[in-house]
Amino acid sequence: MADRLFTKILVPVDFSPCSEEAFRIALAFAKSYQAEVLLLHVVDTKSLDALNRLGLAPASEAAKQKKQLHHVARLNARQLLAWDDTKGVAVRRLLADGAPFEEIARTARVEGVDLVVMGSYGGALGGVDKIFFVSTAEKVVRTAGCPVLTVPMPIKRGKVRVAKSS
C-alpha cells in the first residue's frame, strides 16, 4: 500500500459550517485514496474549568456539564455520519477532553495520521470564537507532525445574481 498517499485522515470538528465543510473534503480525499477517516470532537474542558472558576458555571455541575457536552457531540457526530457522502468510507468517531489543539495533535501522532483536514475557524463566525479557533488551527499546523489542510468557510452555493447596469 505504499502507492497510497493517505491511509488515515483526521478531521477535528466543532460542528460549525466550516468544520462540516472540512469533513466533506476529507470524505472526498478518503474516497480517492481509500483512506480511513477519524472524526474527532474535543470537549474543551479547559474552557469549561475556566468558566467554573469564574463562577459563570457552577463547579458542582462540572461532571453533569461534561456529560451533556459528550451527549451533544455524539448526536452531532451521528448526523454527520448519516450524510450520503459517508457511504463507502470507513469513518471512526473519536471523542476527547482537553485543550483542542493539544488533543488534535496528540491524536494525529498516536493514531499515525497522514493528513489532518480541519476548518480554518469554527463556532460563531465573528468575535472571540473565530479568534480562538484560528489560533487552534495555527497551533495544529505547527504541532501535528503531518500535513494539515485548513478549510475556509464554504461558499454559499445557489443562484448567482447578476447586477443590471443602466
TORPA-4810 file (N, C-alpha, C, O; in nm, 3 decimals):
<nodes>
NODE_1_0.081_-0.119_0.000_0.000_0.000_0.000_0.085_0.125_0.000_0.040_0.232_0.041_M
NODE_2_0.208_0.112_-0.045_0.298_0.227_-0.049_0.253_0.329_-0.154_0.297_0.444_-0.151_A
NODE_3_0.167_0.287_-0.248_0.124_0.378_-0.353_0.013_0.473_-0.308_-0.022_0.567_-0.380_D
NODE_4_-0.043_0.449_-0.189_-0.148_0.538_-0.138_-0.084_0.651_-0.061_-0.007_0.628_0.033_R
NODE_5_-0.114_0.773_-0.099_-0.058_0.890_-0.033_-0.112_0.906_0.108_-0.037_0.937_0.200_L
NODE_6_-0.243_0.884_0.125_-0.305_0.897_0.257_-0.380_0.768_0.290_-0.454_0.716_0.207_F
NODE_7_-0.358_0.717_0.411_-0.431_0.599_0.455_-0.521_0.630_0.574_-0.619_0.560_0.600_T
NODE_8_-0.487_0.737_0.648_-0.564_0.773_0.766_-0.572_0.926_0.773_-0.471_0.995_0.778_K
NODE_9_-0.697_0.978_0.772_-0.721_1.122_0.770_-0.798_1.161_0.896_-0.903_1.105_0.925_I
NODE_10_-0.743_1.256_0.970_-0.807_1.306_1.092_-0.885_1.433_1.060_-0.833_1.525_0.998_L
NODE_11_-1.011_1.436_1.104_-1.095_1.554_1.085_-1.149_1.598_1.222_-1.245_1.540_1.273_V
NODE_12_-1.087_1.701_1.280_-1.142_1.754_1.405_-1.262_1.843_1.372_-1.254_1.929_1.284_P
NODE_13_-1.374_1.823_1.442_-1.494_1.901_1.414_-1.548_1.965_1.540_-1.542_1.908_1.649_V
NODE_14_-1.602_2.084_1.523_-1.678_2.150_1.631_-1.823_2.166_1.589_-1.902_2.231_1.657_D
NODE_15_-1.857_2.106_1.475_-1.993_2.103_1.419_-2.037_2.238_1.364_-2.156_2.261_1.344_F
NODE_16_-1.943_2.327_1.339_-1.972_2.454_1.272_-1.977_2.427_1.121_-1.931_2.322_1.076_S
NODE_17_-2.032_2.521_1.043_-2.032_2.502_0.897_-1.892_2.483_0.840_-1.873_2.408_0.744_P
NODE_18_-1.794_2.551_0.898_-1.657_2.539_0.849_-1.601_2.399_0.873_-1.536_2.342_0.785_C
NODE_19_-1.626_2.342_0.990_-1.576_2.207_1.016_-1.655_2.103_0.937_-1.601_1.998_0.902_S
NODE_20_-1.781_2.130_0.911_-1.859_2.039_0.826_-1.805_2.037_0.684_-1.801_1.932_0.619_E
NODE_21_-1.762_2.153_0.635_-1.700_2.160_0.502_-1.569_2.082_0.502_-1.538_2.013_0.404_E
NODE_22_-1.493_2.091_0.610_-1.369_2.014_0.622_-1.399_1.864_0.618_-1.326_1.788_0.554_A
NODE_23_-1.505_1.822_0.686_-1.545_1.681_0.685_-1.582_1.637_0.543_-1.544_1.528_0.500_F
NODE_24_-1.655_1.721_0.471_-1.694_1.691_0.334_-1.570_1.671_0.245_-1.564_1.578_0.165_R
NODE_25_-1.471_1.759_0.261_-1.348_1.749_0.182_-1.268_1.626_0.222_-1.214_1.557_0.136_I
NODE_26_-1.262_1.597_0.350_-1.190_1.478_0.398_-1.253_1.351_0.341_-1.182_1.257_0.305_A
NODE_27_-1.386_1.348_0.333_-1.453_1.231_0.275_-1.414_1.213_0.129_-1.395_1.101_0.083_L
NODE_28_-1.404_1.323_0.055_-1.363_1.315_-0.086_-1.220_1.261_-0.098_-1.193_1.176_-0.183_A
NODE_29_-1.130_1.311_-0.012_-0.994_1.259_-0.012_-0.994_1.109_0.023_-0.925_1.030_-0.041_F
NODE_30_-1.072_1.072_0.123_-1.077_0.933_0.167_-1.125_0.841_0.055_-1.072_0.731_0.038_A
NODE_31_-1.223_0.886_-0.022_-1.272_0.805_-0.134_-1.163_0.790_-0.240_-1.145_0.682_-0.296_K
NODE_32_-1.091_0.898_-0.268_-0.986_0.895_-0.369_-0.870_0.803_-0.331_-0.812_0.737_-0.417_S
NODE_33_-0.837_0.799_-0.203_-0.721_0.722_-0.157_-0.757_0.596_-0.079_-0.668_0.530_-0.025_Y
NODE_34_-0.886_0.563_-0.072_-0.933_0.451_0.010_-0.877_0.461_0.152_-0.827_0.363_0.207_Q
NODE_35_-0.887_0.581_0.209_-0.833_0.609_0.343_-0.943_0.599_0.448_-1.061_0.615_0.418_A
NODE_36_-0.902_0.574_0.570_-0.992_0.577_0.685_-1.001_0.721_0.735_-0.901_0.794_0.733_E
NODE_37_-1.119_0.761_0.779_-1.139_0.895_0.836_-1.162_0.880_0.985_-1.244_0.800_1.030_V
NODE_38_-1.088_0.960_1.062_-1.110_0.969_1.206_-1.180_1.100_1.233_-1.123_1.208_1.214_L
NODE_39_-1.303_1.092_1.278_-1.384_1.209_1.308_-1.369_1.240_1.457_-1.419_1.165_1.541_L
NODE_40_-1.300_1.349_1.489_-1.267_1.382_1.628_-1.339_1.508_1.674_-1.338_1.610_1.606_L
NODE_41_-1.402_1.498_1.790_-1.454_1.617_1.857_-1.385_1.626_1.992_-1.377_1.528_2.066_H
NODE_42_-1.335_1.746_2.024_-1.270_1.768_2.153_-1.360_1.855_2.238_-1.394_1.968_2.200_V
NODE_43_-1.398_1.804_2.354_-1.471_1.884_2.452_-1.367_1.967_2.524_-1.279_1.914_2.593_V
NODE_44_-1.377_2.098_2.508_-1.278_2.190_2.562_-1.297_2.204_2.714_-1.359_2.298_2.762_D
NODE_45_-1.243_2.107_2.787_-1.261_2.108_2.932_-1.182_2.220_2.999_-1.217_2.261_3.110_T
NODE_46_-1.077_2.268_2.935_-1.002_2.380_2.994_-1.088_2.505_2.998_-1.085_2.579_3.096_K
NODE_47_-1.166_2.530_2.892_-1.257_2.646_2.892_-1.369_2.626_2.992_-1.410_2.720_3.060_S
NODE_48_-1.418_2.503_3.003_-1.524_2.472_3.099_-1.473_2.494_3.241_-1.545_2.550_3.325_L
NODE_49_-1.350_2.451_3.269_-1.291_2.473_3.401_-1.276_2.623_3.430_-1.301_2.667_3.543_D
NODE_50_-1.236_2.700_3.329_-1.221_2.844_3.348_-1.355_2.909_3.380_-1.363_2.995_3.467_A
NODE_51_-1.461_2.868_3.310_-1.595_2.922_3.339_-1.638_2.887_3.481_-1.699_2.969_3.550_L
NODE_52_-1.606_2.766_3.523_-1.639_2.725_3.659_-1.564_2.809_3.762_-1.621_2.851_3.863_N
NODE_53_-1.435_2.834_3.736_-1.356_2.915_3.830_-1.406_3.059_3.838_-1.398_3.122_3.943_R
NODE_54_-1.457_3.110_3.726_-1.509_3.248_3.724_-1.649_3.257_3.783_-1.702_3.367_3.799_L
NODE_55_-1.707_3.145_3.815_-1.841_3.145_3.872_-1.951_3.155_3.768_-2.068_3.172_3.802_G
NODE_56_-1.914_3.146_3.640_-2.013_3.156_3.532_-2.086_3.023_3.511_-2.193_3.018_3.451_L
NODE_57_-2.027_2.918_3.561_-2.091_2.785_3.560_-2.057_2.721_3.694_-1.940_2.717_3.732_A
NODE_58_-2.156_2.673_3.766_-2.129_2.617_3.899_-2.037_2.495_3.894_-2.061_2.401_3.818_P
NODE_59_-1.932_2.497_3.975_-1.835_2.387_3.978_-1.901_2.255_4.015_-1.858_2.149_3.970_A
NODE_60_-2.005_2.261_4.097_-2.075_2.139_4.138_-2.143_2.070_4.020_-2.177_1.952_4.028_S
NODE_61_-2.162_2.143_3.912_-2.229_2.088_3.794_-2.131_2.042_3.686_-2.173_2.002_3.577_E
NODE_62_-2.000_2.047_3.714_-1.899_2.020_3.612_-1.915_1.882_3.547_-1.911_1.871_3.424_A
NODE_63_-1.935_1.779_3.626_-1.950_1.643_3.570_-2.075_1.634_3.484_-2.073_1.572_3.378_A
NODE_64_-2.182_1.696_3.529_-2.306_1.695_3.452_-2.290_1.772_3.321_-2.340_1.730_3.217_K
NODE_65_-2.218_1.886_3.327_-2.194_1.966_3.207_-2.113_1.886_3.105_-2.146_1.884_2.987_Q
NODE_66_-2.008_1.820_3.153_-1.924_1.742_3.063_-2.002_1.627_3.001_-1.988_1.599_2.882_K
NODE_67_-2.084_1.560_3.081_-2.167_1.451_3.030_-2.263_1.502_2.922_-2.282_1.436_2.819_K
NODE_68_-2.322_1.619_2.944_-2.413_1.679_2.846_-2.338_1.714_2.717_-2.389_1.691_2.607_Q
NODE_69_-2.218_1.770_2.730_-2.138_1.806_2.612_-2.101_1.680_2.532_-2.100_1.683_2.409_L
NODE_70_-2.070_1.571_2.600_-2.040_1.444_2.532_-2.163_1.393_2.458_-2.154_1.346_2.344_H
NODE_71_-2.279_1.403_2.523_-2.403_1.357_2.461_-2.433_1.436_2.333_-2.466_1.378_2.230_H
NODE_72_-2.422_1.568_2.341_-2.448_1.654_2.225_-2.348_1.623_2.114_-2.385_1.619_1.997_V
NODE_73_-2.222_1.602_2.150_-2.120_1.571_2.049_-2.153_1.440_1.978_-2.139_1.431_1.856_A
NODE_74_-2.196_1.338_2.053_-2.232_1.211_1.990_-2.352_1.227_1.895_-2.354_1.169_1.787_R
NODE_75_-2.451_1.306_1.936_-2.568_1.330_1.849_-2.527_1.403_1.722_-2.571_1.367_1.612_L
NODE_76_-2.443_1.506_1.735_-2.397_1.582_1.618_-2.312_1.495_1.526_-2.325_1.504_1.403_N
NODE_77_-2.227_1.411_1.583_-2.145_1.322_1.501_-2.233_1.223_1.426_-2.207_1.192_1.310_A
NODE_78_-2.336_1.173_1.492_-2.430_1.081_1.428_-2.493_1.146_1.305_-2.513_1.080_1.203_R
NODE_79_-2.526_1.276_1.314_-2.584_1.347_1.200_-2.484_1.355_1.084_-2.522_1.338_0.969_Q
NODE_80_-2.357_1.381_1.115_-2.257_1.385_1.009_-2.241_1.248_0.943_-2.227_1.239_0.821_L
NODE_81_-2.243_1.144_1.024_-2.225_1.009_0.970_-2.344_0.963_0.886_-2.333_0.865_0.813_L
NODE_82_-2.457_1.032_0.897_-2.575_0.998_0.817_-2.570_1.059_0.677_-2.654_1.027_0.593_A
NODE_83_-2.473_1.144_0.650_-2.462_1.205_0.517_-2.442_1.098_0.412_-2.380_0.995_0.437_W
NODE_84_-2.495_1.122_0.292_-2.475_1.031_0.180_-2.327_1.020_0.144_-2.282_0.913_0.102_D
NODE_85_-2.251_1.128_0.162_-2.108_1.130_0.128_-2.027_1.028_0.207_-1.917_0.992_0.166_D
NODE_86_-2.079_0.980_0.321_-2.003_0.886_0.404_-2.011_0.743_0.352_-1.933_0.657_0.395_T
NODE_87_-2.104_0.716_0.261_-2.121_0.580_0.210_-1.991_0.536_0.140_-1.936_0.606_0.055_K
NODE_88_-1.944_0.417_0.179_-1.823_0.363_0.118_-1.694_0.411_0.184_-1.585_0.375_0.138_G
NODE_89_-1.704_0.492_0.291_-1.585_0.541_0.360_-1.584_0.486_0.503_-1.685_0.490_0.573_V
NODE_90_-1.470_0.433_0.543_-1.455_0.387_0.682_-1.433_0.509_0.770_-1.332_0.579_0.759_A
NODE_91_-1.530_0.535_0.858_-1.522_0.650_0.947_-1.528_0.600_1.091_-1.617_0.524_1.129_V
NODE_92_-1.431_0.645_1.171_-1.428_0.611_1.312_-1.444_0.738_1.393_-1.374_0.837_1.370_R
NODE_93_-1.539_0.736_1.488_-1.564_0.853_1.574_-1.472_0.849_1.695_-1.451_0.743_1.756_R
NODE_94_-1.418_0.966_1.730_-1.336_0.979_1.849_-1.386_1.099_1.929_-1.427_1.200_1.871_L
NODE_95_-1.382_1.087_2.060_-1.422_1.197_2.148_-1.312_1.212_2.253_-1.272_1.115_2.316_L
NODE_96_-1.265_1.334_2.270_-1.158_1.360_2.366_-1.193_1.480_2.452_-1.277_1.562_2.415_A
NODE_97_-1.129_1.489_2.566_-1.144_1.603_2.657_-1.008_1.671_2.669_-0.904_1.605_2.672_D
NODE_98_-1.009_1.804_2.677_-0.884_1.878_2.697_-0.881_2.004_2.614_-0.984_2.056_2.573_G
NODE_99_-0.760_2.052_2.591_-0.739_2.168_2.505_-0.743_2.118_2.360_-0.670_2.026_2.326_A
NODE_100_-0.828_2.177_2.276_-0.845_2.123_2.140_-0.716_2.102_2.062_-0.695_1.993_2.009_P
NODE_101_-0.629_2.202_2.053_-0.510_2.182_1.969_-0.420_2.071_2.024_-0.360_1.997_1.947_F
NODE_102_-0.411_2.060_2.155_-0.328_1.954_2.214_-0.385_1.816_2.182_-0.310_1.725_2.146_E
NODE_103_-0.516_1.802_2.194_-0.579_1.672_2.168_-0.576_1.636_2.020_-0.561_1.519_1.984_E
NODE_104_-0.589_1.736_1.934_-0.582_1.711_1.789_-0.442_1.663_1.752_-0.427_1.564_1.681_I
NODE_105_-0.340_1.734_1.799_-0.201_1.696_1.769_-0.167_1.560_1.830_-0.100_1.479_1.766_A
NODE_106_-0.212_1.536_1.953_-0.186_1.408_2.019_-0.250_1.294_1.941_-0.187_1.190_1.918_R
NODE_107_-0.375_1.314_1.901_-0.447_1.210_1.826_-0.377_1.183_1.693_-0.364_1.068_1.651_T
NODE_108_-0.332_1.288_1.626_-0.262_1.271_1.498_-0.138_1.184_1.516_-0.111_1.096_1.434_A
NODE_109_-0.063_1.209_1.623_0.060_1.130_1.647_0.027_0.986_1.690_0.083_0.891_1.635_R
NODE_110_-0.062_0.971_1.787_-0.094_0.839_1.842_-0.156_0.749_1.735_-0.126_0.630_1.730_V
NODE_111_-0.242_0.805_1.651_-0.313_0.725_1.550_-0.233_0.708_1.421_-0.276_0.636_1.331_E
NODE_112_-0.118_0.773_1.410_-0.038_0.762_1.288_-0.108_0.821_1.167_-0.109_0.762_1.059_G
NODE_113_-0.166_0.938_1.186_-0.243_1.004_1.082_-0.151_1.059_0.973_-0.042_1.110_1.002_V
NODE_114_-0.195_1.050_0.847_-0.119_1.101_0.733_-0.157_1.244_0.697_-0.078_1.316_0.636_D
NODE_115_-0.279_1.285_0.734_-0.331_1.417_0.697_-0.437_1.459_0.798_-0.520_1.379_0.840_L
NODE_116_-0.431_1.588_0.836_-0.537_1.648_0.917_-0.611_1.745_0.827_-0.549_1.829_0.762_V
NODE_117_-0.743_1.734_0.823_-0.826_1.828_0.747_-0.917_1.896_0.848_-0.999_1.831_0.912_V
NODE_118_-0.901_2.028_0.862_-0.981_2.097_0.963_-1.024_2.234_0.913_-0.961_2.293_0.826_M
NODE_119_-1.132_2.283_0.971_-1.179_2.416_0.938_-1.080_2.519_0.985_-1.012_2.501_1.086_G
NODE_120_-1.072_2.628_0.910_-0.978_2.733_0.949_-1.032_2.814_1.066_-0.955_2.882_1.135_S
NODE_121_-1.161_2.807_1.089_-1.220_2.863_1.210_-1.354_2.798_1.232_-1.411_2.737_1.141_Y
NODE_122_-1.405_2.811_1.354_-1.529_2.742_1.385_-1.619_2.823_1.473_-1.600_2.944_1.490_G
NODE_123_-1.717_2.755_1.530_-1.811_2.822_1.619_-1.883_2.934_1.548_-1.916_2.923_1.430_G
NODE_124_-1.907_3.042_1.621_-1.971_3.160_1.562_-1.874_3.221_1.462_-1.753_3.200_1.471_A
NODE_125_-1.925_3.294_1.369_-1.841_3.347_1.262_-1.767_3.474_1.299_-1.686_3.523_1.219_L
NODE_126_-1.790_3.528_1.413_-1.723_3.652_1.446_-1.674_3.650_1.589_-1.700_3.556_1.664_G
NODE_127_-1.604_3.755_1.623_-1.564_3.776_1.762_-1.466_3.675_1.815_-1.381_3.624_1.742_G
NODE_128_-1.480_3.646_1.942_-1.384_3.567_2.016_-1.375_3.424_1.963_-1.264_3.371_1.954_V
NODE_129_-1.487_3.360_1.928_-1.482_3.222_1.879_-1.392_3.209_1.757_-1.313_3.116_1.748_D
NODE_130_-1.403_3.302_1.665_-1.323_3.298_1.544_-1.175_3.313_1.578_-1.091_3.241_1.523_K
NODE_131_-1.143_3.403_1.666_-1.005_3.426_1.705_-0.946_3.301_1.769_-0.835_3.261_1.735_I
NODE_132_-1.019_3.238_1.862_-0.968_3.120_1.929_-0.949_3.004_1.833_-0.849_2.934_1.843_F
NODE_133_-1.042_2.982_1.741_-1.028_2.867_1.653_-0.918_2.889_1.551_-0.847_2.794_1.517_F
NODE_134_-0.900_3.011_1.502_-0.788_3.037_1.413_-0.659_3.002_1.486_-0.569_2.941_1.428_V
NODE_135_-0.650_3.039_1.611_-0.534_3.005_1.692_-0.518_2.854_1.701_-0.406_2.804_1.694_S
NODE_136_-0.627_2.782_1.718_-0.622_2.636_1.725_-0.568_2.578_1.595_-0.480_2.493_1.597_T
NODE_137_-0.619_2.623_1.483_-0.573_2.574_1.352_-0.424_2.602_1.334_-0.349_2.515_1.288_A
NODE_138_-0.380_2.722_1.370_-0.238_2.756_1.356_-0.152_2.667_1.444_-0.045_2.622_1.401_E
NODE_139_-0.196_2.641_1.567_-0.119_2.555_1.658_-0.113_2.412_1.606_-0.010_2.346_1.619_K
NODE_140_-0.221_2.365_1.548_-0.223_2.229_1.492_-0.126_2.220_1.375_-0.053_2.122_1.363_V
NODE_141_-0.124_2.321_1.290_-0.030_2.323_1.176_0.113_2.308_1.227_0.193_2.238_1.166_V
NODE_142_0.145_2.375_1.338_0.281_2.372_1.391_0.314_2.244_1.467_0.432_2.209_1.477_R
NODE_143_0.214_2.173_1.521_0.245_2.063_1.613_0.197_1.924_1.568_0.231_1.826_1.633_T
NODE_144_0.123_1.914_1.463_0.061_1.785_1.426_0.161_1.680_1.379_0.137_1.561_1.398_A
NODE_145_0.271_1.721_1.319_0.368_1.623_1.272_0.331_1.559_1.139_0.396_1.463_1.096_G
NODE_146_0.228_1.611_1.074_0.188_1.563_0.942_0.125_1.681_0.868_0.100_1.785_0.928_C
NODE_147_0.100_1.667_0.738_0.036_1.777_0.666_-0.101_1.811_0.724_-0.176_1.723_0.767_P
NODE_148_-0.132_1.940_0.724_-0.261_1.989_0.774_-0.323_2.075_0.665_-0.263_2.172_0.619_V
NODE_149_-0.443_2.038_0.624_-0.519_2.116_0.527_-0.624_2.195_0.603_-0.711_2.136_0.667_L
NODE_150_-0.616_2.328_0.597_-0.718_2.410_0.662_-0.818_2.454_0.558_-0.782_2.497_0.448_T
NODE_151_-0.944_2.443_0.593_-1.054_2.467_0.501_-1.129_2.592_0.544_-1.171_2.602_0.659_V
NODE_152_-1.146_2.689_0.453_-1.221_2.810_0.489_-1.372_2.784_0.489_-1.417_2.674_0.456_P
NODE_153_-1.446_2.885_0.528_-1.592_2.875_0.527_-1.639_2.837_0.388_-1.583_2.882_0.288_M
NODE_154_-1.741_2.753_0.382_-1.792_2.714_0.250_-1.857_2.833_0.180_-1.917_2.920_0.243_P
NODE_155_-1.843_2.834_0.049_-1.908_2.936_-0.032_-2.053_2.895_-0.046_-2.083_2.780_-0.078_I
NODE_156_-2.143_2.989_-0.023_-2.286_2.956_-0.037_-2.314_2.927_-0.183_-2.293_3.010_-0.272_K
NODE_157_-2.362_2.807_-0.204_-2.396_2.766_-0.340_-2.541_2.797_-0.366_-2.625_2.784_-0.276_R
NODE_158_-2.572_2.837_-0.482_-2.710_2.868_-0.514_-2.714_2.956_-0.636_-2.623_2.954_-0.720_G
NODE_159_-2.819_3.032_-0.646_-2.835_3.118_-0.762_-2.739_3.234_-0.754_-2.719_3.296_-0.650_K
NODE_160_-2.679_3.261_-0.869_-2.589_3.377_-0.879_-2.672_3.490_-0.938_-2.738_3.475_-1.041_V
NODE_161_-2.668_3.602_-0.871_-2.742_3.718_-0.922_-2.646_3.810_-0.993_-2.537_3.841_-0.944_R
NODE_162_-2.689_3.853_-1.110_-2.608_3.945_-1.190_-2.673_4.083_-1.177_-2.793_4.100_-1.199_V
NODE_163_-2.591_4.179_-1.140_-2.642_4.315_-1.127_-2.668_4.374_-1.265_-2.586_4.360_-1.356_A
NODE_164_-2.782_4.438_-1.278_-2.816_4.501_-1.407_-2.755_4.640_-1.411_-2.765_4.717_-1.315_K
NODE_165_-2.693_4.669_-1.522_-2.638_4.804_-1.537_-2.734_4.890_-1.617_-2.807_4.840_-1.703_S
NODE_166_-2.735_5.017_-1.587_-2.829_5.105_-1.658_-2.769_5.169_-1.777_-2.836_5.245_-1.847_S
</nodes>
